Amino acid sequence: MKPMTNRKKLISLIHAQKNTAKLDEDCYRTIIFGATGKQSCTECDTAELRTVFNDLNIVLERQKKAPFRFIPKFEHPTQLDAVKARAQKILGEGWQKRLDEFIQTKVRKTTLSCLTQKELRQVMGFLSTVERNAKK
């Protein structure tokens, strides 16, 4: 069995927080959307999940319940992490919108998190092209 990643661990802790706080589905989704602009934890990256986790801890503290603790373990960065970091560097502010437009028009997928390894390499190629054209 594979060890649990930080992302999966955060998602499971967030669901435990939801149950402990006795939040209904609408309230839970509102907290996720307010923290990340996304509808579900599965659409969120690790940084966004940490934001949701911290917001739910605030809810628990206001209910006079003990907050949850998350102790991350070291993980090797993935190709997805590399694409995100490079996109932020090369595309600057609004990188997510530009990247999503490329993915939707050229790769024909909805979001970055849906891509296969081959498609991620295609996105890296796009970023390399943008970087080369910016240096001219």
FINU-192206 format. One line per field, with one value per residue (C-alpha): residue number from 1; residue in three letters; x, y, z. Coordinates in steps of 0.05 Angstrom, whole numbers, always signed. Layout:
% FINU-192206
num	NUM ... $
residuo	ALA ... $
east	X ... $
north	Y ... $
up	Z ... $
***
This chain:
% FINU-192206
num	1 2 3 4 5 6 7 8 9 10 11 12 13 14 15 16 17 18 19 20 21 22 23 24 25 26 27 28 29 30 31 32 33 34 35 36 37 38 39 40 41 42 43 44 45 46 47 48 49 50 51 52 53 54 55 56 57 58 59 60 61 62 63 64 65 66 67 68 69 70 71 72 73 74 75 76 77 78 79 80 81 82 83 84 85 86 87 88 89 90 91 92 93 94 95 96 97 98 99 100 101 102 103 104 105 106 107 108 109 110 111 112 113 114 115 116 117 118 119 120 121 122 123 124 125 126 127 128 129 130 131 132 133 134 135 136 $
residuo	MET LYS PRO MET THR ASN ARG LYS LYS LEU ILE SER LEU ILE HIS ALA GLN LYS ASN THR ALA LYS LEU ASP GLU ASP CYS TYR ARG THR ILE ILE PHE GLY ALA THR GLY LYS GLN SER CYS THR GLU CYS ASP THR ALA GLU LEU ARG THR VAL PHE ASN ASP LEU ASN ILE VAL LEU GLU ARG GLN LYS LYS ALA PRO PHE ARG PHE ILE PRO LYS PHE GLU HIS PRO THR GLN LEU ASP ALA VAL LYS ALA ARG ALA GLN LYS ILE LEU GLY GLU GLY TRP GLN LYS ARG LEU ASP GLU PHE ILE GLN THR LYS VAL ARG LYS THR THR LEU SER CYS LEU THR GLN LYS GLU LEU ARG GLN VAL MET GLY PHE LEU SER THR VAL GLU ARG ASN ALA LYS LYS $
east	+0 +26 +39 -10 +13 +8 -49 -90 -75 -100 -164 -179 -165 -210 -267 -255 -257 -323 -353 -326 -354 -420 -422 -475 -454 -472 -433 -373 -374 -379 -317 -279 -302 -287 -217 -198 -251 -261 -320 -285 -222 -204 -195 -148 -72 -36 -28 -103 -119 -76 -118 -183 -152 -134 -203 -237 -192 -217 -289 -271 -238 -300 -342 -295 -269 -197 -165 -133 -58 -25 +47 +71 +121 +175 +153 +191 +162 +121 +120 +55 +91 +146 +96 +61 +126 +151 +85 +85 +156 +146 +74 +73 +8 -53 -12 -69 -118 -68 -48 -120 -135 -77 -99 -171 -155 -93 -96 -173 -176 -210 -154 -81 -95 -129 -68 -27 +49 +53 +5 +45 +107 +67 +51 +125 +140 +90 +123 +191 +165 +136 +202 +243 +196 +201 +277 +276 $
north	+0 +70 +118 +175 +240 +307 +326 +264 +272 +344 +324 +270 +319 +371 +320 +302 +376 +383 +325 +350 +420 +388 +430 +417 +408 +479 +511 +466 +483 +557 +553 +518 +567 +627 +603 +579 +599 +525 +479 +418 +396 +352 +414 +446 +442 +431 +506 +517 +457 +486 +550 +510 +470 +534 +564 +502 +504 +575 +549 +494 +544 +589 +528 +517 +452 +431 +449 +395 +390 +376 +355 +352 +300 +313 +296 +301 +352 +325 +346 +383 +424 +440 +464 +509 +539 +551 +581 +630 +651 +658 +681 +725 +752 +718 +656 +609 +641 +640 +568 +545 +578 +541 +475 +483 +503 +461 +401 +399 +387 +430 +443 +432 +378 +334 +327 +264 +264 +270 +330 +362 +357 +391 +448 +453 +460 +517 +552 +543 +575 +634 +643 +642 +692 +738 +740 +762 $
up	+0 -18 +39 +45 +12 +46 -1 +15 +88 +86 +50 +102 +159 +127 +123 +196 +214 +177 +216 +283 +270 +248 +184 +132 +60 +38 +95 +81 +6 +23 +66 +10 -43 +2 +16 -54 -105 -120 -107 -79 -43 -102 -146 -96 -93 -27 -11 -21 +22 +77 +73 +79 +137 +174 +162 +189 +251 +263 +260 +310 +357 +355 +373 +433 +402 +396 +329 +287 +274 +208 +207 +136 +114 +63 -8 -72 -119 -176 -249 -234 -180 -230 -282 -232 -207 -278 -300 -242 -259 -335 -341 -278 -250 -280 -296 -278 -326 -384 -369 -364 -432 -463 -432 -454 -525 -542 -495 -490 -415 -363 -312 -299 -246 -299 -343 -355 -353 -429 -428 -372 -416 -471 -423 -405 -479 -484 -425 -457 -521 -482 -445 -510 -544 -484 -488 -562 $
***
